[in-house]
Amino acid sequence: MKTKVYPRVEVIWGDAEERGEVGWNNLKEQLKFSKKPCPTMRNIGYEVYRDDDHISLLHSIGSNECSSVEKIPMSCIKDIILLKDK
């Protein structure tokens, strides 16, 4: 069975972040942390699905098996770059 060819892409996206312990936290430290920008993440994979809501990537794919699927909300995405084979 021939495996469908999916485009390889790099997705650049902003991730949510949380900091603090159960119970009381230092207010000054939390306020300082609250002003820092959220982290920018990069994922490379095979684009197997995309709609207005999210993009889905696989990191490994074969004719009958694949890796876990990773879904990234479109609202978090800063850029999607199509990767060319050399």
C-alpha positions as a printed Julia matrix, in Angstrom:
86×3 Matrix{Float64}:
   0.0    0.0    0.0
   1.4    3.4   -0.97
   1.47   6.06   1.75
  -0.13   9.39   0.91
   2.42  12.19   0.7
   1.76  14.94   3.25
   3.58  18.31   3.2
   6.3   18.86   5.8
   5.83  22.16   7.64
   7.28  24.18  10.47
   4.64  25.73  12.71
   5.62  28.73  14.85
   3.13  29.38  17.63
   2.65  31.12  20.96
   2.16  28.8   23.92
   0.17  29.44  27.08
   2.15  29.51  30.31
   1.37  29.23  34.0
   3.58  29.75  37.04
   2.98  29.34  40.73
   2.63  26.81  43.49
  -0.44  25.53  45.3
  -1.14  27.93  48.14
   0.34  31.38  48.49
   2.82  32.88  46.02
   4.95  36.0   46.23
   2.92  38.83  44.66
   5.95  40.81  43.46
   7.42  37.76  41.68
   4.07  36.83  40.1
   3.5   40.39  38.84
   7.0   40.44  37.32
   6.36  37.08  35.63
   2.96  38.25  34.34
   4.65  40.9   32.17
   6.98  38.48  30.38
   5.85  37.41  26.89
   4.5   33.91  26.39
   7.02  31.47  24.89
   7.24  30.99  21.13
   7.35  27.33  20.14
   8.35  25.61  16.88
   7.11  22.24  15.65
   8.11  20.4   12.49
   5.97  17.61  11.12
   3.74  16.24   8.41
   0.6   18.34   8.01
  -2.26  15.83   7.94
  -5.15  18.23   8.59
  -5.9   21.96   8.68
  -9.1   23.98   9.05
 -10.08  27.34  10.57
  -9.84  25.84  14.08
  -6.52  23.95  14.18
  -3.66  22.26  12.32
  -2.7   18.63  12.96
   0.86  17.3   12.64
   2.42  13.85  12.72
   6.15  13.51  13.4
   6.43  10.01  11.92
   4.25   8.26   9.37
   4.32   4.88   7.65
   1.89   2.89   5.52
  -0.01   1.51   8.54
   1.45   3.24  11.64
   2.16   6.76  12.78
   3.29   8.79  15.78
   0.88  10.59  18.06
  -0.99  13.49  16.46
  -0.35  17.02  17.71
  -3.09  19.63  17.28
  -2.27  23.35  17.5
  -5.06  25.96  17.62
  -4.96  28.35  14.64
  -5.48  31.26  17.06
  -2.03  30.52  18.57
  -0.17  30.22  15.25
   2.2   32.99  14.18
   3.49  31.37  10.97
   3.39  28.14   8.95
   6.39  27.49   6.71
   6.32  24.85   3.97
   9.58  22.86   4.09
  11.13  21.82   0.8
  12.95  18.52   0.32
  16.58  18.91  -0.77
